């Protein structure tokens, strides 16, 4: 399969899975879930869905459970809106790359602030 077609399938799945999650899963239970990326196997038999999360730790735990429990239903709803020879079997993975990236930026800011010379009153030499 051409890489361009695979890229289009990835984007289509990403959009449709995100839509199904927003429409079907209660925000109060799962917090705010976003589909950050979808990695599709070349044969389209399986896809790993990288899900970003905003909410409490309890909601995060609950959202993982709900995604696993609702996986087949989500897959079925996606299959109705995305016409492919095979609908890939979905596997959900929590993607904490955004929070890791934010933490790295925070650390870099702290380093930058601590290395700046402290300005005091001018000294006469």
N, C-alpha and C positions, 0 to 999 in steps of 0.2 A: 504494500500500500504506500502511496506517495506520502512524503512527510507533510506536504501542504494539505492533503485530504485528512490526514491524521490530526493535524493542528485544527482544522475546521471542526472535526468531530469532537475534539477536546473542548473547544470553546462552546459548541452547541450543548454538550453534556453539562458543562460547568453552569451555563445559564439556566438550563432546564432543571437540573438538580437543585440549584439555589432557589428557583421559583417554587418547586414542590416543597422544599423544606420550609420556606416562609409561609406558604399557604396551608400546609398540613400539620405542622408541629406547633404546639402552643408555646408562645413566647414566654409565658409565666413559668413554664416548667424547664425549658431548655435555654433560656437566656437568648442572646442574639448570636445566631450562627451565620457564618458566611462561607461560601465555597470559594476558597482561595485558588485552588488549582485542581485539575483532574489529569491523572496520568493513565493513559489508555494503552493496553497491550496492542502490539501490532496486528494481532489476529482479532481484535475487538471482543475477545471472550471475557476480559476482566478490566476493571478500572479502579484505581485507587483515588478516592476523593479526599483532598486535604481541606479540612474544615477549620476555620478560624472561629474564635469564641470570645464573647464579652459577657461577663456576668460573674456571679459568685462561684466559689469552688463547689458548693452543693449543686448548683445548676449545671456546672461543667460535668460533674459526675453523672448527673441525671441525663444530660443530653447525650453522653456517650451510650448510656444504657438504652435510651429511646432510639437513637440512630441504629444500634444493633438490632433492636427488636423490630423496628419498622423498615429494615433494609429491603426486604422483598417487596413490600408495598410501595416504597419509594421507587424501587426499580421498575415495578409494573406501571406506575404513573408516568415515569420518564419514558418507558417504552411506547406508551400511547401517543406521546407528543414528538418523539424522535424516531423517525422511520429509518431503521438500520436492519441489515440482514440478521444480525445478532444484537441483542441488547446485552451489553457487558454486565457481568456480575459485579456489583459495587462492593467496595470495601472502604469504610470510613476511618480516617486517621486524623486525630487532633493535630493541627498545625500551629505550633507556638512560635513560628519564625517572626511574626510581627512583635510579640512581646519580648522575644530575645533581642530583636533589633532595637527596640525602644530601650531596653536595659543597657545595651552596648552604647547607644547614644548618650544615655544618662551618665555612664561611667566616663566616657570621653569628655563630657561637659565638666564633670567633677575634676578630672585631671587637668583640663585647661584652666579652670578657675584656681586650682592650687598652685599651678606653675606661673601664673601671672605675678609680676613683681608688685608688691604692696606699695601703693603710693602713700607717702607720708609728706610731712612738710619739707620744703626744699632745704637742703643742707648747704651751708656756706663752707667752702674749703679754704 
